[in-house]
């Protein structure tokens, strides 16, 4: 048979064995006493078969040991195994007198080897220093046998028992090491899963905050412009129907722009949206400021703009400047009151630094959005991304109105 075919044929058997092993372990975890009773019953049966079948006589030093004593010794070696996992040290101590009597009488029952099973559990479940006195309890009966009956050399008798003891202890240590390693891997996997979930939650929260900020910038600004246009159109309708029609046209244009930006944002949220599609709808840049300002002017707010220097900003910084201007003008429309004016001063400095100052001459109340987690706080969050500063507050007395000042430092070298 081809080796690959053999491997494929062996895989189902391996999986079957693993499934059975997992089920047995799960049953043992749920009902540990059931497994202990079965295993103890097996060894009790084996010890009694050795006693009833006279197999012990083949290696015994004294074949005249009373039957009742042989029965007691067989049960003394096998019954304590019921507590080998929960109390391995106490089990070995309980078996020690039985082993000494077994050695002194010369019965040499093979059930004495069950002490090695207890040594295995000591190495598996207890501090390793416990193995020293466990070894003494197991080797002591061998010394009694050699001293009393003198068969074989000391190194043969003791060496054989020490080797068996070392094998049992090493198996226990190996299983213990593997178990600890597996538990460590499972714990690490659980911690990594928790950390992954936490990172996903943080990323989702950050994305929600970004989307909320974008929604506020888009809807808040455009609704403010539409409100201003509607108020102006209402007053103009009685005096100049032509101006009212222009206001309605401006409202329609602004609404379509708002719907387009909102649709772009919602498209990005769709699961089927891929990165290439997202790139087809770029974020606003400084070239879109004129359109923004014209929309505010059409809503009835006079805006004067002054630009110094030549822009050399990255797309992210351009978006920050755009959103700050948008938010500041939106707040002016909302809160500055009638007959207010606004002024924008944008200064580009060498190295990509930029300073933006927006002032108005309003008489209204300060923006309520200072504390709602969107508006001005959102502007500060955008500014902090690029290590900049943002100041917003009333203009110094005797001037009236509100001032917003943004400064972004030079861009770090790439």
C-alpha positions in Angstrom: 0.0 0.0 0.0 1.2 3.5 -0.8 2.5 5.4 2.3 0.1 8.3 1.6 -2.8 5.8 1.5 -1.7 4.3 4.7 -1.6 7.7 6.4 -5.0 8.5 5.1 -6.3 5.1 6.3 -4.8 5.7 9.8 -6.2 9.2 10.3 -9.8 8.0 11.0 -8.5 5.5 13.5 -6.5 8.2 15.2 -9.4 10.5 15.3 -11.6 7.7 16.7 -9.1 7.0 19.5 -8.9 10.7 20.3 -12.6 10.9 20.5 -12.8 7.9 22.9 -10.0 9.4 25.0 -11.8 12.7 25.3 -15.0 11.0 26.3 -13.3 8.9 28.9 -11.6 12.0 30.4 -14.9 13.9 30.4 -16.5 11.0 32.2 -13.7 10.9 34.7 -14.0 14.6 35.4 -17.8 14.3 36.0 -17.6 11.0 38.0 -14.1 10.5 39.3 -15.2 7.9 41.9 -16.6 5.7 39.1 -13.3 5.5 37.4 -11.4 4.9 40.7 -13.8 2.0 41.6 -13.3 0.3 38.2 -9.5 0.6 38.3 -9.3 -0.5 42.0 -11.6 -3.4 41.2 -9.3 -4.5 38.4 -6.2 -4.5 40.6 -8.1 -6.2 43.5 -9.1 -9.0 41.0 -5.6 -9.3 39.7 -4.1 -9.6 43.2 -6.7 -12.2 44.2 -6.0 -14.2 41.1 -2.3 -14.3 42.0 -3.3 -15.5 45.5 -5.9 -18.1 44.5 -3.9 -19.5 41.6 -0.8 -20.0 43.7 1.2 -18.0 41.2 2.9 -16.2 44.1 4.7 -19.5 45.0 6.9 -19.3 41.9 8.9 -16.4 43.3 8.1 -16.6 47.1 11.0 -17.1 49.6 8.7 -18.8 51.9 5.8 -20.9 50.6 4.4 -21.7 54.0 2.8 -18.3 54.6 -0.8 -18.8 56.0 -3.6 -18.2 53.5 -5.4 -15.7 55.6 -2.3 -13.6 55.7 -1.8 -13.8 52.0 -5.4 -12.7 51.5 -4.9 -9.7 53.9 -1.7 -8.8 52.1 -3.3 -8.9 48.6 -6.2 -6.7 49.8 -3.8 -4.4 51.7 -1.9 -3.7 48.4 -4.9 -3.3 46.1 -7.8 -1.7 48.1 -5.9 1.5 49.1 -5.6 2.3 45.4 -9.1 3.7 45.6 -7.5 6.8 47.1 -4.4 6.9 45.0 -5.4 10.2 43.2 -7.0 12.1 46.1 -4.5 11.1 48.8 -1.5 9.4 47.2 0.9 10.1 50.1 -1.6 8.6 52.7 -2.1 5.6 50.3 1.6 4.9 50.1 2.0 5.2 53.9 -0.9 2.8 54.4 0.7 0.3 52.0 4.1 0.6 53.7 3.4 -1.8 56.7 1.8 -4.3 54.2 5.0 -4.2 52.1 7.2 -4.8 55.2 5.1 -7.8 56.3 5.2 -9.1 52.7 9.0 -8.8 52.8 9.5 -10.3 56.3 7.3 -13.3 55.7 8.9 -14.1 52.4 5.6 -14.2 50.5 7.0 -11.7 47.9 3.6 -11.0 46.4 3.7 -9.3 43.0 0.9 -7.0 44.2 3.7 -5.1 46.0 4.5 -3.5 42.6 1.3 -1.6 42.9 3.3 0.8 45.1 4.8 2.1 41.9 1.4 3.2 40.7 1.1 5.3 43.8 4.6 6.7 43.2 3.4 7.7 39.7 0.5 9.7 41.2 2.8 11.3 43.8 5.1 12.5 41.0 2.0 13.7 39.0 0.2 15.5 41.7 2.5 16.4 44.7 5.7 18.4 45.2 8.6 16.6 43.7 10.5 16.6 47.0 7.9 14.1 48.3 9.5 11.5 46.0 12.5 11.2 48.4 10.6 9.7 51.3 8.3 7.8 48.9 11.4 6.1 47.5 12.5 5.3 51.0 9.2 3.6 51.7 9.4 1.5 48.5 13.0 0.5 48.9 12.9 -0.4 52.6 11.0 -3.8 52.1 13.7 -4.8 49.5 16.4 -4.2 52.2 14.4 -6.4 54.6 14.1 -9.2 52.0 17.8 -9.2 51.2 18.8 -9.0 54.9 16.4 -11.8 55.9 16.7 -14.3 53.0 20.0 -13.2 51.4 19.0 -14.4 47.9 20.8 -12.5 45.1 23.2 -9.7 45.6 22.4 -6.3 47.2 23.0 -4.4 43.9 20.7 -6.7 42.0 17.8 -6.6 44.4 18.0 -2.9 45.2 19.1 -1.8 41.7 16.1 -3.5 40.1 13.6 -1.8 42.6 15.3 1.6 42.2 15.1 1.4 38.4 11.4 0.5 38.6 10.9 3.4 41.0 12.8 5.8 38.7 10.7 4.8 35.7 7.4 5.3 37.5 8.5 8.7 38.8 9.8 9.8 35.4 6.5 8.8 33.7 4.6 10.8 36.3 6.9 13.8 35.9 6.6 13.6 32.1 2.8 13.5 32.2 2.8 16.3 34.7 5.0 18.5 32.5 2.9 17.8 29.5 -0.3 18.6 31.4 1.1 21.9 32.7 2.3 22.8 29.2 -1.1 22.1 27.8 -2.8 24.1 30.5 -0.4 27.0 29.8 -1.2 26.9 26.1 -5.0 26.8 26.8 -4.7 29.7 29.3 -2.7 31.7 26.7 -5.2 30.9 24.0 -8.0 32.1 26.3 -6.2 35.3 27.2 -5.4 35.9 23.5 -9.1 35.4 22.7 -10.1 37.8 25.4 -7.6 40.3 24.2 -8.8 39.9 20.6 -12.3 40.5 21.7 -11.3 43.6 23.6 -9.3 44.9 20.7 -12.3 44.3 18.5 -14.6 46.1 20.9 -12.2 49.1 21.1 -11.9 49.2 17.3 -15.7 49.1 17.0 -16.1 51.9 19.6 -13.5 54.0 17.8 -15.2 53.4 14.5 -18.6 54.2 16.0 -17.1 57.5 17.4 -15.7 58.3 14.0 -18.9 57.6 12.2 -20.9 59.6 14.7 -18.5 62.5 14.2 -18.9 62.3 10.4 -22.6 62.1 10.7 -22.7 65.2 12.9 -20.4 67.1 10.6 -22.5 66.2 7.5 -26.0 66.4 8.8 -25.6 69.2 11.3 -23.9 71.6 8.9 -26.3 70.9 6.0 -29.4 71.1 8.2 -28.2 74.4 9.5 -27.7 75.8 6.0 -31.1 74.5 5.0 -32.7 76.1 8.0 -31.0 79.4 7.2 -32.2 79.2 3.6 -35.7 78.3 4.6 -35.9 81.2 7.0 -34.6 83.6 4.3 -36.9 82.2 1.7 -39.9 82.6 3.9 -39.2 86.3 4.4 -38.4 86.8 0.7 -41.6 85.1 -0.5 -43.8 88.1 0.4 -41.5 90.6 -1.2 -39.5 88.9 -3.9 -40.8 85.6 -5.3 -37.6 85.4 -7.4 -35.4 85.4 -4.3 -37.7 82.8 -2.7 -37.2 80.5 -5.7 -33.5 81.0 -5.5 -33.6 79.9 -1.8 -35.6 76.8 -2.7 -33.1 76.0 -5.4 -30.3 76.4 -2.8 -32.2 74.2 -0.4 -32.6 71.5 -3.0 -28.9 71.7 -3.9 -27.8 71.5 -0.3 -30.1 68.6 0.4 -28.7 66.7 -2.5 -25.2 67.3 -1.4 -26.1 66.1 2.2 -27.8 63.0 0.8 -24.8 62.3 -1.4 -22.3 62.6 1.5 -24.6 60.5 3.8 -25.0 57.8 1.1 -21.2 57.7 0.7 -20.8 57.2 4.5 -23.4 54.5 4.6 -21.9 52.7 1.7 -18.6 52.5 3.6 -20.5 50.7 6.4 -21.9 48.0 4.1 -20.2 44.7 4.5 -19.9 44.1 0.8 -18.0 47.4 0.4 -14.4 46.7 -0.4 -11.4 49.0 -0.1 -11.3 49.9 -3.8 -14.9 51.1 -3.8 -14.3 53.2 -0.7 -11.4 54.9 -2.4 -13.8 56.1 -5.1 -15.5 58.5 -2.7 -12.7 60.6 -1.1 -13.2 62.8 1.9 -13.5 66.6 1.5 -10.2 68.6 1.1 -9.3 72.3 1.1 -10.4 72.6 -2.5 -14.0 72.0 -1.2 -13.9 74.9 1.2 -15.2 77.4 -1.4 -18.3 75.3 -2.0 -18.8 75.0 1.8 -18.5 78.7 2.3 -20.7 79.6 -0.6 -23.4 77.4 0.9 -23.1 79.2 4.2 -23.3 82.5 2.4 -26.4 81.5 0.6 -27.9 80.6 4.0 -27.6 84.3 5.0 -24.3 84.4 6.8 -21.7 86.8 5.3 -18.3 85.1 5.3 -14.9 86.8 4.5 -12.0 84.6 3.8 -8.2 85.3 3.9 -5.6 82.8 2.9 -1.8 83.2 3.4 0.8 81.0 1.9 0.4 77.9 -0.3 -1.2 74.8 1.1 1.0 71.7 1.5 -1.1 69.4 3.7 -1.7 65.7 3.7 -5.3 64.5 3.0 -5.9 63.8 6.7 -4.8 67.3 7.8 -6.9 68.9 5.0 -10.0 67.0 6.3 -9.3 68.2 9.8 -9.1 71.9 8.6 -12.3 71.4 6.5 -14.2 69.9 9.4 -13.2 72.6 11.8 -14.3 75.3 9.4 -17.5 73.4 8.8 -18.3 73.0 12.5 -17.4 76.6 13.4 -19.6 78.0 10.6 -22.4 75.7 11.6 -22.3 76.9 15.2 -22.3 80.5 13.9 -25.4 79.8 11.9 -27.1 78.2 14.9 -26.1 80.5 17.7 -24.7 83.8 16.4 -28.1 85.4 15.9 -29.3 87.8 13.1 -26.9 90.2 11.4 -23.8 88.2 12.4 -20.8 87.9 10.1 -17.9 85.5 10.1 -14.3 85.8 9.1 -11.8 83.0 8.2 -8.1 83.5 8.3 -6.1 80.5 7.0 -2.3 80.7 7.2 0.0 78.1 5.7 3.5 77.9 7.1 6.7 76.2 5.8 6.9 72.5 6.6 3.2 71.9 6.5 2.2 73.8 9.6 -1.1 75.6 9.4 -3.0 78.1 11.6 -6.7 78.6 11.2 -8.7 81.3 12.9 -12.5 81.7 12.6 -14.3 84.6 14.3 -17.9 85.8 14.2 -19.7 88.9 15.5 -22.7 87.0 16.9 -24.7 87.9 19.9 -26.1 84.4 20.6 -25.3 81.9 23.3 -22.2 79.6 23.2 -22.6 76.3 21.3 -24.4 73.7 23.4 -22.3 71.0 21.5 -19.4 71.8 23.8 -20.5 69.0 26.1 -22.4 66.6 23.9 -19.4 64.6 22.7 -19.7 65.7 19.1 -19.2 69.3 17.8 -16.3 71.0 19.4 -15.1 67.9 21.3 -15.0 66.1 17.9 -12.9 69.0 16.5 -10.5 68.6 19.4 -10.2 64.9 18.8 -9.4 65.5 15.1 -6.8 68.0 16.1 -5.2 65.7 18.6 -4.6 63.1 16.0 -2.0 65.4 14.4 -0.6 66.8 17.6 -2.3 70.2 17.1 -4.1 72.5 19.4 -7.6 73.9 19.3 -9.0 76.9 21.2 -12.6 77.8 21.2 -14.4 80.5 23.2 -15.8 84.0 23.4 -13.7 86.8 21.9 -12.0 89.1 24.5 -14.0 92.1 25.8 -15.1 94.5 24.3 -15.4 92.5 21.2 -18.5 90.3 20.8 -18.8 86.9 19.2 -17.0 83.7 19.2 -13.5 82.6 18.1 -12.1 79.2 17.1 -8.3 78.9 16.6 -6.7 75.8 15.2 -2.9 75.2 14.9 -1.4 72.0 13.4 2.4 71.7 13.7 4.8 70.7 11.0 4.3 67.2 9.6 7.0 64.8 10.8 9.5 63.6 8.1 8.5 60.4 6.4 
